[in-house]
Amino acid sequence: MDAYLMAHEPATLTIQIKNLPDTVKKVPITYTLVQLGVGTQTTRYAEMDKTGIAKIVFDQNFPNQQAWLSVGDYLYAGVYLNDGLTVSIDVSKLPKDGGYMIGEGIVYSGLDGNLNTVMNKNVLFKKTERNALTNRLTAVSRARRNFTADAFAIKIDSIRKAIEALEDEFIASNKNYSWAVKNESLSEIYGSIAVSYWGDVMPAELFKEVSAHQPMFTSNDGAGFYNYLNIYTRNMKSGKEAKTLISNLALLDSLYTPQKSAILKLVSLDSEKDVFSKSYSIIINSIQTQWTKKLANNELIKANNNQKRIDNLLANSTKIESITIGTPLSKLAFDAELFQIKELKSVDDFMLNLKQKFPNKALIIDFWATWCGPCLSDLPNSKKLHEANKDLPVAYVYLCTSSGSTIELWKQKVANLQIPGTHIFVEDKIVSQLKEMLNASTGFPAYVVMDVNGKVNSKVITHMGYLNRESLKKVIGL
């Protein structure tokens, strides 16, 4: 696998749209790639050409890489690419609300065509029953400490057998892809078990079974398994000795094969990204397989270039007469300013303008969405922190994605919560660009701090409710 991946070229996804209405000139395409390393997902954008075709070459060459694909209002699907895939969409045959995964008007072809046909059919097969079992798996895993080890194993085994029964029923007419269906399912099950034992130690036989699992897909379930296993390993109950990066890497080597240890080290880059200049080289030097070492080196190059970009941005800044951070909309009575960004020539210019709007202040940037429950529950905590510490040199900037929302709904949320600060309604594509620049989490909410010294940190805040005055001062560099 190491030699294969060192030589393997990234796959190409071709999207072909037929019978578009004459009034439609462009169809926006969004695809979110699942990956190993820094960030579990990254979002990209494309458009079809005049002939109704888009060709997308993936960034990396991960095996069987999953992408969550949105083609205008015509299709939402999860696809896997290893060698090449063509997705053909016949608009004249689609349901009124568009296609979902697979169905009339949607055809998968190319080297990965049959795999995608089967896997998308599997998503829809007895979906309600399968989702109920997944929810049971999650609930039992979260409640693991309420059971004895034997009772927990029995409950998990019961759920696993029920899932296998559904799979066997589906596989009866799709036998060539039994390996794919079962492998993805095991990644989900073993990932949930790893989560359930965070901060504890699995029984030896169970750990042997879980750690032997080999995901065949770089997917939500496959990459999730590696992420969850990595967190489990880092947080295993141990003695009183302080855990260091060196000791964590040594632990990975002691527990897993060199190949699996290398993938888990690649995953470890994400937790070290805010101290990459110290830690990435240590991790890279400990990796024993060439394809993971190559990917990790690429992440180091990217992190160095990004840090230079931010440093240069701040070091070469000059005073500007007119500071633009978006189209001004209104100023509300509770000391909130509302802006909108539809287009942006440069995210660098935006960050420079934002910093110059608040000279000599730290910035706390909150990426959120109107439909995000955790976002909405944490925003009041941000408000309390803001109001209780007005004397500190910190500005609060709230960037709300346009994805899944409207500007009117956003205004209603801001007005209802009455949170002071700078609020900007931002096109989702620009949100992704800003997150990538700032190394922020791909999900919501995501928090980034630019402290009083200009240092950017995307890990220092995980929840605004955890901060008090002293921890806030530390976060902003005082």
N, C-alpha and C positions, 0 to 999 in steps of 0.2 A: 504493500500500500504506500509506503514511503517513496519508493522509486516511481511508482505510478503517478502519484500526486505531484512530484517534482517536475514531471514532464507533461502533465495533463493541462490542456488549455481551458480557460474559462468557457462555459457554455453560452450559446446564443439563444435567446428567446425571441421568436418571431410572432407578431400579432397581426392578424389579417381580418379586416372588417369588411363585410359585404353588404350591399343593398342599404347603404346609409341614405337617409333622406337628403335631398338636394340642399336643404337649408343648413345642414351640418357641414361645416368646413374643417373643423378640428375636433379631435376627441382626446381629452387629457388622459394620460395613463400614469397611475401611481403604483409602484411596486415596492414592497417592504421585504428586504432580504434578511433571512435568519443567518446568523454567523457565529463563529467561535472567536473569542478574543475580546477586544474592547467593544462593549455594547453587544447585546444579544440580537439586536435588529438595527437595520439602517434603511431609511426610506429614500427612494430615488423617483425621478419624474421623467416622463418622455411624452412625445406626441406622435401620432401617425403622420405619414407623409401624404402627398396628394393622391396617391393610389390606394390609400386606406391600409397601408402597411407600416409597422414599426419594427425595427430590429434592435434588440437590446443585448449587449454583451455584458455578462455579469462581472462584478469587480474582482471576484476571487474564484478559485477552482475547487471549492469545497465539494465533497462527494454528495450527490443527491440533495443539492441545496434547495430549501423551500423558499418560495417567494409568495407573499400575499398580494394578489394582483387585482387592481381596480381599473377597469377600462370604461371611462365615462360612466354613464348610467346603464351600460349594456352587460357588464359581467363583473362579478366578484368571485374569485376562486383562489384556492391554494394550489400552487403548482410546484413540481419538483424538477430540477434541471441537473443533469449530469453530463450529457453529450449534446443535447439540442432538442428543442421543442417548438412546434408551431401550434398556436391557438387560433382557430378560425371561428369567427363570430358572424352568423348570418342574421342581421337585424330583423329581417322580414319574418323570421321563424321564432323569435324570442317572445316570452311572455311580456305583457305590458310593463311590468315592473323590472324587467331585465333578467338576465340569467344568473343562477347561483350554482357554483361548482360545475355542474354538468346538466345537460338536458337538450331539448330540441333547439337547434340553431348553434350548438357549441360542439366543436370537434377538436380533439387533441391528436396531433400526428407528429412524425419525425421519430428520431431514435428513442426519445422518452415518451412518445405518444401513448403507447399501450399502458405504461405504468401510471400515467396521469389519468387516463380514462378509468382504470380500476380504482385508484385511490380516491378520486372524487366521487365515484359511485359509492364507495365504502363510507364516505362522510355522510351521505344521505340515507344509507341503509339503516332502517329502524333507529333514526336519529334521536327520537324522544327517549327510547329505552336506553340507548348508549349514553346519552347525556345524564340520565338519572343514575346510572352506574358510576360515571365519572364524578358526579356530585357526592355519591356515597363514599367513593374512594377518598376524596378530599376531606370529607367530614370525619371519617374513621382515622385518617392519618393525623389530622389536627388534634384528635382526642386520644392519641396513642398512650399518653401517660395515665389515662383513666383505666387502662386494661393491663393485665399481666402480659408478659411476653408471648405466652402460648395463646391467650385469648386474642391478642392483636393479630398474631399469625393466622389464626383460624378465620377471623373476620376478613383479612386481606385476601386469603386464599378463596373464600366464598365469593368475593367480588371478582376476583381474577377468573374463576371458573365460569361465572355468569357472562363475563366479557368474552371469554373463549368460545362459549356456546353461540353467541351472536356472530363471532368471527367465522366459526366453522360453517354456520348457515350461509354466510355471504361467500365464503371461499369455495363452497361446493360448486359454484358456477364460475369461479375465477381462480382455479387451482395454481396457475402459473405464478401468481403473485401472493401466494400464502406467506412467503418469507417477508414480504414488505408489510403486509397488514399486521402480522404478528410482531415484527420487530418494532414498529412504531408504538404498538400497544404496550409492549414490555418496557419501552423507554418511559412511557407515561407512568406505569405502575411502579417501576423501580425508582423513578424520580420522586414520586410521592412518598415512598418509604424512606428515602434519604432525607427528605424534608422533615418527616415525622421524628427522626432521631437527631435533629440538629441540637447541639449542646449536650448530647448523651453518647452512648456507645451501643451499636447494634450487637445482638448476639452473634457469635462467631460464624455459625452456619449461614445465617441470613446475610451477613456482610460478604461472605464468600460468594453467595449467589448474586447479590446486587453488584458487587465490584467486577464480576466476570462478564457482565452484560456489555455487548458491543453494538451501539447504535449504528445503523447503516445509513441514516439520514441526518443531514445538517438541517434539522427542522425544529419547530417549537418543542416537540417532545425529545428529540435527540440531543439538541444543544442544551435544552433544559435539564436533561439527565446529568450532563457533565457539569453544568453550573451548580446544580443541587448537591451532587456528589462532592464537588470541590468545597462548597460551603460546609457540608457535613464534616469533611476531613479537617478543615481549618478550625472548626469549633468542637471537635471531639473532646469529651471530658478528659482532663489529664491532671497531672500533679500541679504544684504551685509554681512551677518554672514559667517564666515569661516566654510567650511565643514570639518568635522573630520570623522574618521572611526566610532566613537561612534554615531555621528549624522546620518551618512549614514545607519548604521544598524537599528537605531531607525526609520528612514524613511521607510525602507523596512517593518518593523513590522507594521507600521501605514497604509501602502497602500495595503498590501497583506495578504492572509491567512497565518497562521504559516507554513503550508506545502510549499507553494510557496515561502515564505520569506526564508525558510531554503535552498531551491535549489538555490535561488539567492545569498545567503550568501556563499554557496559552490562555486558558480561561481566567487564570489568576491576574493577568495583566489589567483587567478591568478594575479590580479592587486597589491596584497600585497606580492608577493613571495620574493621580494628582501629585505623586512623588516619583514620576517615571524616571527623572534624571538620575535618581539614586538606585531604583529597584529594577528597571527593565533590563539593564545589562546583567545583573545578577541572575535574573530569571532566564534570560537567553543563554547564558553560559552554562546553565544546568540542563538545558534541553538536549536530548540525545537523538531525536529524529529530525531529518533535514527539512521536511516540509513544514513542520511546526516552527522550527527555528527560523525559516525564511519568513513565515507569516509574522512571527514576533519581531524580527528585525524590521519588517515593513511598518509595524506599529510604532517602533522606536523612531524611525525616520519621520513618520507622519507627526508624532508627538513633538519631536524637535522642531520641525518646520512650523507647526502650529504655534509653539511657544515663541519662536522667533518672530512670527507674524504679529502676535499680540504685543510682544516687547517693543517691536519697531513701531507699531501703531501708537503706543503710549509715549514712547521716547521722542518720536518725530512730530508729535501733535503741536499745532499752533492755534492760537486764538482765532476763532471764526466769528464773523459779525452776526450771522444768522444761523441759529442752531435748529436743525430739523430732525425730529424723531418720528415724523409721521404727519398726517393731515390732522390739524386740531379740530376736535368736535365740540367739546364743551368743558366747562369747569363747574364742578358740583359743590354744593354747600358744605360738604364734609371734607373739604380740602383734597378733592380728587380731580385730576386732569385726565380727560379722555382723548385718545388719538386713534387713528386708523392707518394701517400700512397695507396697500394693495400691491405696490411694486417697490422694488428696492434695487438701485444700481449696484450697491456694494454693502455687504454686511459689515465690512471693516469701517466704512464711513458711518454707518448707523451706530456701531459701538463707540466710535470716537465722539460722535455728537452726544450720545447718551452720557459718556463720561464728562464731557465738557458742560453739559447741562447742569451737572451736579459736581462742581469743582471742589476738591478737598474732601469729598465724601466717598464712603464705600457704597457699593451697589449690591442689593439683594434682588436677584432676578428670579421671578416665580413664573414658570411655564405652566399654564393650566388650560382646562377646557370646561365649557359650560355643562357638559354631560358627565364629568368626572366626579364621582362621589367622594373619593379621598381628597380631591382638590377643594371641593366645596366645604368639606368638614374642617380643613386646615386653614382656610382663608380667615375665619374669625380669630384664630390664634395669631396670625400675622397682624391683624388689626390691633389686638391687645398689646402685642410686643411693640408695635409702632407707637401707640398712644402712651405707653408707659415709659418710653425711652426717647422722647422727642429731642432731648438735649444731645444725643449721640450723633456723630457725623455719618449718618447712613440714610440712603434713599431707597425706597421700595418701588420696584418696577414690576408690574404684572403684565405678562404677555399671554394673551388668550388666543388660541388657535381658531381659525375659521372653520376647521374641519368639524363637520357634524353640528354646526351652529349657524346662527345669523347674527348680524350686528345688533338687531333689536333685542334678541334674547340676551346677548352679552350685556347690553345697557341695563336691562331689567335686573340681571344678576348683580351687577356692580351697585346699582341703586338700592337693591334690597339688602345687600350685605353692608353697604355704607363703609367701605374700606378706603381710607385715605391713601394717597400715593399717585403714581403715574400708571395709568391703565391704557394698554394699547391692544387693539384688535388686529391680529396679524394673519395674513394669508399663510396657510399651512406649509406651503413650499418654503417660505421664508423662515418659518419657525424651525423647520428641519435644518436649514442652512446655519442658522444661529446656534442650534444645539450641537451641530457637528463642529463648529468653530470653537465652542466653549466646552467640548467634551461632556455635554450634559446627557442624562439618561434619555433614551428614546421614548419612554412612556410619560405619563402625567400622574401626579405633579412631578416637576423636576426643578431643582433649585441650584442656582449658580451664584457664587459670591465673588465680586471683585473687591478685594479689601483696600484699605486706605493706601497701601503701598503698590497697588496695581496688580497684585497676584490673584490669579483666577483659580477658584477651587469649586469643583462640582460634586464633591463628596462630603463637604463639611456640614451641610444641612440635609437631613433626611426627612425631618418633620418640624414645622415651625413651633408646634406645641411643646417640643423638647427644650426650647431655648428660654433662658431667663436673662436678666441684665448682664450677669458676669459672663455667661457663655456667649451671649451676643457680642460683647466687647472682644472676646477672644476670636470669635469668628470673623469680625471685621478688621482685625489686626491692631487693636488698641492694647 
